[in-house]
Amino acid sequence: MFRATTASLCTYCQRMRVFIPPGAASSSTVTSPSKRPENQHTVDSLYELSVDIRKVRKFKSWVLSESSAYVPETARLLRDMGADAAVIARVLESHPEAVLCRPEDVAAQRDLWVSVCPNKRELMSIIEKFPASFFTLTHHGNQRANIRYLQSLRLSKRIIGKLMASAPQSFGRPVERNQEVIHTLREIYLDLGGDEGNLRVWLQKLLSQNPYILMRPAEAWRDSLGFLRERGFTTEELLSLVSSLRASIAELQPEAMGQALAYIEGALMCSDEDLKEIVVRCPAILYYSLPTLVGRFQGLMDLGVSMEQVKESPNVLELTTQIVLYRIQKLASYGYDVRCGSLDVIVGTKKDFEMSYSKLHLRQQRPLFNPVAPLRSAEE
């Protein structure tokens, strides 16, 4: 019976082979029937420009199948803006869709961007970093209107150019929506005690630090600030928070902020006034999720840090437990016990910590008998 079954299975397999197309056993040679053939002229033109065709096939293969492409024309426009062969190849590798844009549309886009870039060299630098932003050739009318509006605010070309490169969506939408956001920001700034004469500088700082600020709905700004005002923050404190958190404050939900504040107030056992001071010194508390805050605070407690130390240096909550542990161990190797002193020595960026660490390292090397003697390096 076993032999009969085996024989019938072999006969079935032999019959099925008739229906398997040649080469189907090898996935590398399978060609999807729905896949369109490549435009050989496009492939050859990109190859001549030293573009990595394999990379284009892997990520944007559909571009190679388009019937209309303007590879030489696109390369010529980029060359006219100061791009060399290597830059052209990099731009077309990272954004091959550029060759599908009509030359006249690219030229119009170039003229539009030149109006906010000091020179073609800087424009080419932006294109190399943000090719998708430059080659998005839609909503020219909206782009032009938004550029004029931002120029009317006397914002610098550098800021406008950065906005167009980093957040092109804000330029593709109707100018009225950006006007509403800017008007809301102006109201907030003046309502919080800001000076009209410094408004332009304040706006430029916000926009340079977070290019997506114009994408935040005006209502979100009002809701977030309204909640914080109800919690007793003064106008001066609110202005400080807006300047520190920038566009992030428009992303905060009142419910989430309430949970974070309640947890910090209970964990540090502080008064309302102390809580406000802690938040102003460490605004990040407002946008960290509750699980993140709980995990970081508990991690500090497990490392032997006291509640009073966290109160005095709340910015330590901006660091992960792993980073805090590494920095504590690093300082301990030079005889500094963070748990017996201030946490200010470990807070801040990596660069800030390295400066603090270097000072302690040099202090240990300094001869005790002559504390003002010049230090000698290992090379000397």
C-alpha positions as CSV (number, residue, x, y, z in Angstrom):
1,M,0.0,0.0,0.0
2,F,2.9,2.4,0.8
3,R,4.5,1.7,-2.6
4,A,1.2,2.4,-4.3
5,T,0.8,5.7,-2.5
6,T,4.4,6.7,-3.3
7,A,3.9,5.9,-7.0
8,S,0.7,7.9,-7.2
9,L,2.4,10.9,-5.5
10,C,5.3,10.8,-8.0
11,T,2.9,10.6,-10.9
12,Y,1.0,13.6,-9.5
13,C,4.2,15.6,-9.1
14,Q,5.3,14.8,-12.7
15,R,2.0,16.1,-14.0
16,M,2.2,19.3,-11.9
17,R,5.6,20.1,-13.4
18,V,3.9,20.7,-16.7
19,F,2.1,23.7,-15.2
20,I,5.2,25.3,-13.5
21,P,6.7,28.0,-15.8
22,P,10.4,27.7,-16.6
23,G,12.6,29.4,-14.0
24,A,9.8,29.6,-11.4
25,A,11.9,27.6,-9.0
26,S,14.4,30.4,-8.8
27,S,13.0,33.5,-7.3
28,S,15.8,35.6,-8.7
29,T,14.6,35.0,-12.3
30,V,10.9,35.5,-11.7
31,T,9.4,38.4,-13.6
32,S,6.0,39.6,-12.4
33,P,3.6,39.6,-15.3
34,S,2.3,43.0,-14.0
35,K,5.8,44.6,-14.1
36,R,6.3,47.1,-16.9
37,P,9.4,46.9,-19.0
38,E,12.1,49.5,-18.3
39,N,12.7,52.5,-20.5
40,Q,16.1,51.6,-21.9
41,H,16.8,55.2,-22.9
42,T,16.3,56.3,-19.2
43,V,18.5,53.5,-17.9
44,D,21.3,54.3,-20.4
45,S,21.1,58.1,-19.6
46,L,21.3,57.5,-15.8
47,Y,24.2,55.1,-16.3
48,E,26.1,57.7,-18.3
49,L,25.7,60.0,-15.3
50,S,27.2,57.4,-13.0
51,V,23.9,56.8,-11.2
52,D,23.7,53.5,-9.3
53,I,21.0,51.8,-11.3
54,R,20.8,48.9,-8.8
55,K,19.9,51.3,-6.1
56,V,17.2,52.9,-8.2
57,R,15.8,49.5,-9.2
58,K,15.7,48.5,-5.5
59,F,13.8,51.5,-4.2
60,K,12.2,53.4,-7.1
61,S,12.0,50.8,-9.9
62,W,8.8,52.3,-11.3
63,V,10.7,55.4,-12.4
64,L,12.7,53.4,-14.9
65,S,9.4,52.2,-16.5
66,E,8.0,55.6,-17.2
67,S,7.7,56.4,-20.9
68,S,8.6,60.1,-20.6
69,A,11.8,61.1,-18.7
70,Y,14.1,64.1,-18.9
71,V,17.4,62.8,-17.7
72,P,19.9,64.9,-19.7
73,E,17.7,68.0,-19.2
74,T,17.5,67.6,-15.5
75,A,21.2,67.0,-15.2
76,R,21.8,70.2,-17.3
77,L,19.7,72.3,-15.0
78,L,21.5,70.9,-11.9
79,R,24.8,71.6,-13.6
80,D,23.8,75.2,-14.4
81,M,23.1,75.6,-10.6
82,G,26.7,74.6,-9.8
83,A,26.4,70.8,-9.3
84,D,29.3,68.7,-10.3
85,A,29.0,65.1,-11.7
86,A,29.1,63.5,-8.2
87,V,26.4,65.7,-6.8
88,I,24.1,65.1,-9.8
89,A,24.5,61.4,-9.4
90,R,23.7,61.6,-5.7
91,V,20.6,63.7,-6.2
92,L,19.2,61.4,-8.9
93,E,20.0,58.3,-6.9
94,S,18.2,59.6,-3.8
95,H,15.3,61.1,-5.8
96,P,15.1,59.6,-9.2
97,E,11.6,61.0,-9.7
98,A,13.3,64.2,-10.5
99,V,13.9,63.0,-14.1
100,L,10.1,62.8,-14.6
101,C,9.7,66.5,-14.1
102,R,9.3,68.7,-17.2
103,P,12.3,71.0,-17.7
104,E,10.2,74.1,-17.9
105,D,8.6,73.2,-14.5
106,V,12.0,72.6,-12.9
107,A,13.2,76.0,-14.3
108,A,10.2,77.7,-12.8
109,Q,10.8,76.0,-9.4
110,R,14.5,77.1,-9.6
111,D,13.5,80.7,-10.2
112,L,11.1,80.5,-7.2
113,W,13.7,79.1,-4.9
114,V,16.4,81.6,-6.0
115,S,14.1,84.4,-4.6
116,V,14.7,83.0,-1.1
117,C,18.3,81.7,-1.4
118,P,21.2,84.1,-1.3
119,N,22.9,82.4,-4.2
120,K,22.8,79.3,-6.5
121,R,25.5,77.6,-4.5
122,E,23.4,77.6,-1.4
123,L,20.4,76.5,-3.4
124,M,22.3,73.6,-4.7
125,S,23.3,72.6,-1.2
126,I,19.6,72.6,-0.2
127,I,18.7,70.5,-3.2
128,E,21.4,68.0,-2.4
129,K,20.0,67.6,1.2
130,F,16.3,67.9,0.4
131,P,15.8,66.8,-3.3
132,A,12.2,65.8,-2.7
133,S,11.3,69.3,-1.4
134,F,12.7,71.0,-4.5
135,F,11.3,68.6,-7.1
136,T,7.7,68.6,-5.7
137,L,6.3,70.8,-8.5
138,T,2.8,71.3,-7.3
139,H,0.9,74.3,-5.9
140,H,3.2,76.9,-7.4
141,G,0.6,79.6,-6.7
142,N,0.4,78.7,-3.0
143,Q,4.2,78.5,-2.8
144,R,4.6,82.0,-4.3
145,A,1.9,83.5,-2.1
146,N,3.4,82.0,1.1
147,I,6.9,83.2,0.2
148,R,5.5,86.7,-0.3
149,Y,3.7,86.6,3.0
150,L,6.7,85.5,5.0
151,Q,8.8,88.1,3.2
152,S,6.3,90.7,4.3
153,L,7.0,89.7,7.9
154,R,10.7,90.6,7.2
155,L,11.8,87.1,7.9
156,S,15.3,86.4,6.6
157,K,15.9,84.5,3.4
158,R,17.8,81.9,5.3
159,I,14.8,81.1,7.5
160,I,12.3,81.0,4.6
161,G,14.6,78.8,2.6
162,K,15.0,76.4,5.5
163,L,11.2,76.2,5.9
164,M,10.7,75.4,2.2
165,A,13.4,72.7,2.4
166,S,12.3,71.1,5.7
167,A,8.6,71.6,5.7
168,P,7.4,72.0,2.0
169,Q,3.9,71.0,3.0
170,S,3.4,74.4,4.8
171,F,4.1,76.2,1.5
172,G,1.8,74.0,-0.6
173,R,-1.3,74.9,1.4
174,P,-3.3,78.2,1.1
175,V,-1.5,81.2,2.5
176,E,-4.6,81.9,4.7
177,R,-3.8,78.9,6.9
178,N,-0.3,80.1,7.6
179,Q,-1.5,83.6,8.2
180,E,-3.9,82.2,10.9
181,V,-1.1,80.4,12.7
182,I,1.2,83.4,12.6
183,H,-1.6,85.7,13.8
184,T,-2.2,83.2,16.7
185,L,1.5,83.2,17.6
186,R,1.6,87.0,17.5
187,E,-1.4,87.2,19.9
188,I,0.2,84.6,22.2
189,Y,3.5,86.5,22.3
190,L,2.0,89.9,23.0
191,D,-0.6,88.5,25.4
192,L,2.3,86.9,27.4
193,G,4.1,90.2,27.7
194,G,6.3,90.0,24.7
195,D,7.4,93.2,23.0
196,E,6.1,94.1,19.5
197,G,9.6,95.2,18.6
198,N,11.1,91.8,19.3
199,L,8.3,89.8,17.6
200,R,10.2,89.3,14.4
201,V,13.2,88.0,16.2
202,W,11.1,85.7,18.3
203,L,9.3,84.3,15.3
204,Q,12.5,83.7,13.5
205,K,13.9,81.8,16.4
206,L,10.8,79.6,16.7
207,L,10.7,78.9,13.0
208,S,14.4,78.1,12.8
209,Q,14.3,75.7,15.7
210,N,11.2,73.9,14.4
211,P,10.3,74.3,10.7
212,Y,7.1,72.4,11.2
213,I,5.6,75.0,13.5
214,L,3.3,76.3,10.8
215,M,1.7,72.9,10.4
216,R,0.3,73.0,14.0
217,P,-3.4,74.1,14.1
218,A,-4.0,77.5,15.8
219,E,-6.6,75.9,18.1
220,A,-3.9,73.5,19.5
221,W,-1.8,76.4,20.7
222,R,-4.8,78.0,22.5
223,D,-5.9,74.7,24.2
224,S,-2.4,73.9,25.5
225,L,-1.7,77.4,26.8
226,G,-5.2,77.6,28.3
227,F,-4.6,74.5,30.3
228,L,-1.3,75.7,31.7
229,R,-2.8,79.1,32.5
230,E,-5.5,77.3,34.5
231,R,-2.8,75.5,36.4
232,G,-1.5,78.9,37.7
233,F,1.5,79.6,35.4
234,T,2.2,83.3,35.0
235,T,2.5,85.0,31.7
236,E,6.2,85.2,32.1
237,E,6.4,81.5,32.8
238,L,4.2,80.7,29.9
239,L,6.3,82.8,27.5
240,S,9.4,80.9,28.8
241,L,7.7,77.6,28.1
242,V,6.6,78.5,24.6
243,S,10.1,79.7,23.8
244,S,11.6,76.5,25.2
245,L,9.1,73.9,23.8
246,R,8.5,75.8,20.6
247,A,6.0,74.0,18.3
248,S,5.9,71.0,20.7
249,I,3.6,72.9,23.0
250,A,0.9,72.7,20.3
251,E,1.2,68.9,20.3
252,L,0.5,68.5,24.0
253,Q,-2.8,67.2,25.1
254,P,-4.2,68.8,28.4
255,E,-5.1,65.3,29.7
256,A,-1.5,64.0,29.2
257,M,0.0,67.2,30.7
258,G,-2.3,66.8,33.7
259,Q,-1.1,63.2,34.3
260,A,2.5,64.2,34.0
261,L,2.1,67.1,36.5
262,A,0.2,65.0,39.0
263,Y,2.8,62.3,38.9
264,I,5.8,64.7,39.4
265,E,3.9,66.6,42.2
266,G,3.3,63.3,44.0
267,A,6.7,61.7,43.3
268,L,8.7,64.8,44.5
269,M,6.2,65.7,47.1
270,C,6.3,69.4,46.1
271,S,3.9,72.3,46.4
272,D,2.2,73.9,43.4
273,E,4.8,76.7,43.4
274,D,7.6,74.2,43.5
275,L,6.0,72.2,40.7
276,K,5.8,75.3,38.4
277,E,9.4,76.1,39.1
278,I,10.4,72.5,38.2
279,V,8.4,72.6,35.0
280,V,9.9,75.9,33.9
281,R,13.4,74.6,34.5
282,C,12.6,71.3,32.8
283,P,9.8,71.8,30.3
284,A,10.3,68.3,28.8
285,I,8.3,67.0,31.7
286,L,5.2,68.2,29.9
287,Y,5.7,66.2,26.8
288,Y,7.2,62.9,28.2
289,S,4.6,60.2,28.5
290,L,3.6,59.0,32.0
291,P,5.3,55.6,31.6
292,T,8.5,57.4,30.5
293,L,8.5,59.7,33.5
294,V,7.7,56.8,35.9
295,G,10.5,54.7,34.5
296,R,13.1,57.4,34.6
297,F,12.2,58.6,38.1
298,Q,12.2,55.0,39.4
299,G,15.5,54.4,37.7
300,L,17.1,57.3,39.5
301,M,15.8,56.0,42.8
302,D,17.2,52.6,42.1
303,L,20.6,54.2,41.4
304,G,20.6,55.8,44.8
305,V,19.7,59.3,43.8
306,S,17.6,61.2,46.3
307,M,14.3,62.9,45.7
308,E,15.8,66.2,46.9
309,Q,18.6,65.9,44.2
310,V,16.0,65.5,41.5
311,K,14.1,68.5,42.8
312,E,17.3,70.6,42.6
313,S,18.3,69.3,39.1
314,P,15.0,68.3,37.4
315,N,16.7,68.2,34.0
316,V,18.1,64.8,35.0
317,L,14.7,63.5,33.9
318,E,15.6,64.3,30.3
319,L,18.2,61.5,30.4
320,T,17.5,57.8,30.1
321,T,18.4,55.5,33.0
322,Q,21.2,54.0,30.9
323,I,22.8,57.4,30.3
324,V,22.6,58.4,33.9
325,L,24.2,55.1,35.0
326,Y,27.0,55.5,32.5
327,R,27.8,59.0,33.6
328,I,27.6,58.2,37.3
329,Q,30.1,55.3,36.8
330,K,32.3,57.5,34.6
331,L,32.6,60.2,37.3
332,A,33.0,57.6,40.1
333,S,36.2,56.4,38.4
334,Y,37.6,59.8,39.3
335,G,36.4,59.7,42.8
336,Y,33.3,61.8,42.4
337,D,30.2,60.4,44.0
338,V,27.2,62.0,42.4
339,R,24.9,60.7,45.1
340,C,26.6,62.9,47.6
341,G,26.6,66.1,45.5
342,S,24.7,67.9,42.8
343,L,23.3,66.2,39.7
344,D,24.1,69.2,37.6
345,V,27.4,67.6,36.7
346,I,25.6,64.8,34.8
347,V,22.8,66.7,33.1
348,G,22.9,68.3,29.7
349,T,24.1,67.1,26.3
350,K,27.0,64.7,25.7
351,K,29.2,67.8,25.1
352,D,28.1,69.4,28.4
353,F,28.9,66.2,30.3
354,E,32.3,65.8,28.6
355,M,33.2,69.4,29.7
356,S,32.2,68.6,33.3
357,Y,34.0,65.3,33.2
358,S,37.2,66.9,31.8
359,K,37.2,69.5,34.6
360,L,37.1,66.8,37.2
361,H,39.7,64.8,35.4
362,L,42.0,67.8,35.2
363,R,41.4,68.6,38.9
364,Q,42.5,65.2,39.8
365,Q,45.7,65.6,37.8
366,R,46.6,69.0,39.3
367,P,49.4,68.7,41.9
368,L,48.2,69.3,45.4
369,F,51.3,71.2,46.5
370,N,50.7,73.9,43.8
371,P,47.1,74.2,42.7
372,V,47.8,77.0,40.2
373,A,50.6,75.2,38.4
374,P,50.2,74.8,34.7
375,L,49.1,71.4,33.6
376,R,51.4,69.2,31.5
377,S,49.9,67.1,28.8
378,A,50.9,63.4,28.2
379,E,52.7,64.4,25.0
380,E,55.0,66.7,26.9
